[in-house]
Amino acid sequence: KSEIKNIGIVRKSIFLSKDIKEGSLTQIEDLIMKRPASGISPMDIRSIIGRRVAKDLKEGKILNNSDLI
């Protein structure tokens, strides 16, 4: 119970390690895991690899399901 308040701070999300153009397929080299945990969990990375990007995305952006097709 005492650690519940820290989950969002301690856990990580998937971020972009470089700019990605609309329509590109996501690759492992495009992704980096960082804090905070307000996006897609690194545990879901297998479902992210190979998906198309819905729009141009900038390096450092936290990845969300709405960014992918």
ZATITI-752839 format. One record per atom (N, C-alpha, C): x negated, y negated, z; atom name; residue number from 1; residue in one letter; chain. Coordinates in steps of 0.05 Angstrom, whole numbers. Each point is the difference from the previous one (the first is absolute). Layout:
N
<dolo <X, Y, Z>, CA, NUM, A, A>;
...
END
This chain:
69
<dolo <-16, 24, 0>, N, 1, K, A>;
<dolo <16, -24, 0>, CA, 1, K, A>;
<dolo <-17, -25, 0>, C, 1, K, A>;
<dolo <-21, 0, 15>, N, 2, S, A>;
<dolo <-17, -24, 2>, CA, 2, S, A>;
<dolo <-14, -7, -26>, C, 2, S, A>;
<dolo <-3, 18, -18>, N, 3, E, A>;
<dolo <-14, -5, -25>, CA, 3, E, A>;
<dolo <19, -8, -23>, C, 3, E, A>;
<dolo <26, 2, 3>, N, 4, I, A>;
<dolo <19, -6, -21>, CA, 4, I, A>;
<dolo <-3, -29, -10>, C, 4, I, A>;
<dolo <-5, -18, 18>, N, 5, K, A>;
<dolo <-3, -29, -8>, CA, 5, K, A>;
<dolo <-24, -4, -18>, C, 5, K, A>;
<dolo <-20, 18, 1>, N, 6, N, A>;
<dolo <-24, -4, -16>, CA, 6, N, A>;
<dolo <0, 15, -27>, C, 6, N, A>;
<dolo <21, 15, -6>, N, 7, I, A>;
<dolo <0, 16, -25>, CA, 7, I, A>;
<dolo <-5, -17, -24>, C, 7, I, A>;
<dolo <14, -22, -3>, N, 8, G, A>;
<dolo <-3, -17, -23>, CA, 8, G, A>;
<dolo <-28, -13, -3>, C, 8, G, A>;
<dolo <-13, -3, 22>, N, 9, I, A>;
<dolo <-27, -12, 0>, CA, 9, I, A>;
<dolo <-21, 21, -5>, C, 9, I, A>;
<dolo <2, 24, 11>, N, 10, V, A>;
<dolo <-20, 20, -1>, CA, 10, V, A>;
<dolo <1, 17, -26>, C, 10, V, A>;
<dolo <24, 6, -10>, N, 11, R, A>;
<dolo <2, 16, -24>, CA, 11, R, A>;
<dolo <-6, -17, -25>, C, 11, R, A>;
<dolo <-4, 13, -22>, N, 12, K, A>;
<dolo <-9, -13, -24>, CA, 12, K, A>;
<dolo <21, 3, -23>, C, 12, K, A>;
<dolo <-4, -16, -21>, N, 13, S, A>;
<dolo <16, 0, -24>, CA, 13, S, A>;
<dolo <-18, 2, -24>, C, 13, S, A>;
<dolo <11, 5, -23>, N, 14, I, A>;
<dolo <-15, 0, -25>, CA, 14, I, A>;
<dolo <0, -28, -12>, C, 14, I, A>;
<dolo <-24, -10, -6>, N, 15, F, A>;
<dolo <-4, -26, -13>, CA, 15, F, A>;
<dolo <-15, 4, -26>, C, 15, F, A>;
<dolo <0, -20, -17>, N, 16, L, A>;
<dolo <-14, 1, -25>, CA, 16, L, A>;
<dolo <-29, -9, 3>, C, 16, L, A>;
<dolo <-19, 15, -11>, N, 17, S, A>;
<dolo <-28, -6, 2>, CA, 17, S, A>;
<dolo <-9, -18, -24>, C, 17, S, A>;
<dolo <18, -4, -20>, N, 18, K, A>;
<dolo <-6, -17, -23>, CA, 18, K, A>;
<dolo <26, -8, -13>, C, 18, K, A>;
<dolo <-2, -19, -19>, N, 19, D, A>;
<dolo <23, -8, -15>, CA, 19, D, A>;
<dolo <9, 23, -18>, C, 19, D, A>;
<dolo <26, 3, -3>, N, 20, I, A>;
<dolo <11, 21, -17>, CA, 20, I, A>;
<dolo <21, -13, -19>, C, 20, I, A>;
<dolo <-1, 7, -25>, N, 21, K, A>;
<dolo <19, -11, -20>, CA, 21, K, A>;
<dolo <26, 17, -1>, C, 21, K, A>;
<dolo <21, -14, -7>, N, 22, E, A>;
<dolo <26, 13, -3>, CA, 22, E, A>;
<dolo <-2, 24, -19>, C, 22, E, A>;
<dolo <12, 22, 7>, N, 23, G, A>;
<dolo <1, 24, -17>, CA, 23, G, A>;
<dolo <-24, 19, 5>, C, 23, G, A>;
<dolo <-20, -9, 14>, N, 24, S, A>;
<dolo <-23, 17, 6>, CA, 24, S, A>;
<dolo <7, 22, 19>, C, 24, S, A>;
<dolo <-13, 23, -2>, N, 25, L, A>;
<dolo <3, 22, 18>, CA, 25, L, A>;
<dolo <-18, -4, 25>, C, 25, L, A>;
<dolo <11, 4, 23>, N, 26, T, A>;
<dolo <-16, -3, 24>, CA, 26, T, A>;
<dolo <-21, 23, 2>, C, 26, T, A>;
<dolo <-24, -7, 9>, N, 27, Q, A>;
<dolo <-21, 19, 3>, CA, 27, Q, A>;
<dolo <-11, -3, 29>, C, 27, Q, A>;
<dolo <-13, 20, 9>, N, 28, I, A>;
<dolo <-11, -1, 28>, CA, 28, I, A>;
<dolo <-19, -24, 3>, C, 28, I, A>;
<dolo <-15, -7, -21>, N, 29, E, A>;
<dolo <-19, -22, 1>, CA, 29, E, A>;
<dolo <14, -27, 3>, C, 29, E, A>;
<dolo <26, -1, -6>, N, 30, D, A>;
<dolo <15, -25, 2>, CA, 30, D, A>;
<dolo <10, -6, 28>, C, 30, D, A>;
<dolo <-3, 20, 18>, N, 31, L, A>;
<dolo <14, -2, 26>, CA, 31, L, A>;
<dolo <-20, 0, 23>, C, 31, L, A>;
<dolo <8, -13, 21>, N, 32, I, A>;
<dolo <-16, -1, 25>, CA, 32, I, A>;
<dolo <20, 0, 24>, C, 32, I, A>;
<dolo <-8, 12, 21>, N, 33, M, A>;
<dolo <17, 1, 24>, CA, 33, M, A>;
<dolo <-10, -20, 21>, C, 33, M, A>;
<dolo <19, -17, 8>, N, 34, K, A>;
<dolo <-6, -21, 20>, CA, 34, K, A>;
<dolo <24, -4, 18>, C, 34, K, A>;
<dolo <-5, -15, 21>, N, 35, R, A>;
<dolo <21, -8, 19>, CA, 35, R, A>;
<dolo <12, -26, -10>, C, 35, R, A>;
<dolo <25, -6, 6>, N, 36, P, A>;
<dolo <19, 13, 17>, CA, 36, P, A>;
<dolo <17, 21, -15>, C, 36, P, A>;
<dolo <17, 13, 15>, N, 37, A, A>;
<dolo <17, 21, -11>, CA, 37, A, A>;
<dolo <27, -11, -8>, C, 37, A, A>;
<dolo <0, -17, -20>, N, 38, S, A>;
<dolo <26, -12, -8>, CA, 38, S, A>;
<dolo <7, 7, -29>, C, 38, S, A>;
<dolo <-15, 19, -12>, N, 39, G, A>;
<dolo <5, 9, -27>, CA, 39, G, A>;
<dolo <1, 30, -1>, C, 39, G, A>;
<dolo <-9, 11, -23>, N, 40, I, A>;
<dolo <0, 29, -4>, CA, 40, I, A>;
<dolo <-22, 13, 17>, C, 40, I, A>;
<dolo <7, 21, 13>, N, 41, S, A>;
<dolo <-19, 14, 17>, CA, 41, S, A>;
<dolo <-21, 15, -16>, C, 41, S, A>;
<dolo <-25, 0, 9>, N, 42, P, A>;
<dolo <-20, 16, -14>, CA, 42, P, A>;
<dolo <7, 30, -1>, C, 42, P, A>;
<dolo <17, 9, 17>, N, 43, M, A>;
<dolo <9, 28, -1>, CA, 43, M, A>;
<dolo <15, 6, -26>, C, 43, M, A>;
<dolo <10, -20, -13>, N, 44, D, A>;
<dolo <16, 3, -25>, CA, 44, D, A>;
<dolo <-17, -5, -25>, C, 44, D, A>;
<dolo <-26, -1, 2>, N, 45, I, A>;
<dolo <-17, -7, -22>, CA, 45, I, A>;
<dolo <3, 18, -24>, C, 45, I, A>;
<dolo <5, 26, 5>, N, 46, R, A>;
<dolo <3, 19, -23>, CA, 46, R, A>;
<dolo <24, -8, -17>, C, 46, R, A>;
<dolo <21, -11, 12>, N, 47, S, A>;
<dolo <23, -8, -16>, CA, 47, S, A>;
<dolo <-4, -27, -14>, C, 47, S, A>;
<dolo <-21, -14, 6>, N, 48, I, A>;
<dolo <-6, -26, -12>, CA, 48, I, A>;
<dolo <-18, 2, -24>, C, 48, I, A>;
<dolo <-20, 18, 2>, N, 49, I, A>;
<dolo <-19, 4, -22>, CA, 49, I, A>;
<dolo <15, 9, -26>, C, 49, I, A>;
<dolo <-6, -14, -21>, N, 50, G, A>;
<dolo <11, 7, -26>, CA, 50, G, A>;
<dolo <27, -14, -6>, C, 50, G, A>;
<dolo <10, -17, 18>, N, 51, R, A>;
<dolo <24, -15, -5>, CA, 51, R, A>;
<dolo <-6, -26, -15>, C, 51, R, A>;
<dolo <18, -9, -16>, N, 52, R, A>;
<dolo <-4, -25, -15>, CA, 52, R, A>;
<dolo <6, -24, 17>, C, 52, R, A>;
<dolo <-15, -21, -5>, N, 53, V, A>;
<dolo <4, -26, 15>, CA, 53, V, A>;
<dolo <22, -16, -15>, C, 53, V, A>;
<dolo <19, -10, 14>, N, 54, A, A>;
<dolo <23, -14, -11>, CA, 54, A, A>;
<dolo <-6, -29, -9>, C, 54, A, A>;
<dolo <-22, -11, 10>, N, 55, K, A>;
<dolo <-7, -28, -6>, CA, 55, K, A>;
<dolo <-30, -4, 6>, C, 55, K, A>;
<dolo <-11, -22, -10>, N, 56, D, A>;
<dolo <-28, -6, 6>, CA, 56, D, A>;
<dolo <-3, -4, 31>, C, 56, D, A>;
<dolo <-20, 13, 11>, N, 57, L, A>;
<dolo <-4, -1, 29>, CA, 57, L, A>;
<dolo <-29, -9, 5>, C, 57, L, A>;
<dolo <-4, -16, 21>, N, 58, K, A>;
<dolo <-26, -11, 7>, CA, 58, K, A>;
<dolo <-14, 17, 22>, C, 58, K, A>;
<dolo <-27, 0, -2>, N, 59, E, A>;
<dolo <-16, 12, 21>, CA, 59, E, A>;
<dolo <8, -9, 27>, C, 59, E, A>;
<dolo <0, 19, 19>, N, 60, G, A>;
<dolo <7, -7, 28>, CA, 60, G, A>;
<dolo <29, 1, 7>, C, 60, G, A>;
<dolo <18, 4, -21>, N, 61, K, A>;
<dolo <28, 1, 5>, CA, 61, K, A>;
<dolo <7, 27, 14>, C, 61, K, A>;
<dolo <18, -2, 20>, N, 62, I, A>;
<dolo <10, 24, 12>, CA, 62, I, A>;
<dolo <20, 13, -20>, C, 62, I, A>;
<dolo <-3, 26, -4>, N, 63, L, A>;
<dolo <16, 14, -20>, CA, 63, L, A>;
<dolo <27, 8, 12>, C, 63, L, A>;
<dolo <21, -6, -15>, N, 64, N, A>;
<dolo <27, 8, 8>, CA, 64, N, A>;
<dolo <13, 17, -22>, C, 64, N, A>;
<dolo <20, 15, 6>, N, 65, N, A>;
<dolo <13, 17, -20>, CA, 65, N, A>;
<dolo <12, -17, -23>, C, 65, N, A>;
<dolo <8, -24, 6>, N, 66, S, A>;
<dolo <11, -18, -21>, CA, 66, S, A>;
<dolo <-21, -8, -21>, C, 66, S, A>;
<dolo <-25, 3, 6>, N, 67, D, A>;
<dolo <-22, -6, -18>, CA, 67, D, A>;
<dolo <-5, 22, -21>, C, 67, D, A>;
<dolo <13, 23, 4>, N, 68, L, A>;
<dolo <-5, 23, -16>, CA, 68, L, A>;
<dolo <25, 10, -15>, C, 68, L, A>;
<dolo <-5, 12, -23>, N, 69, I, A>;
<dolo <22, 11, -15>, CA, 69, I, A>;
<dolo <1, 30, 4>, C, 69, I, A>;
END
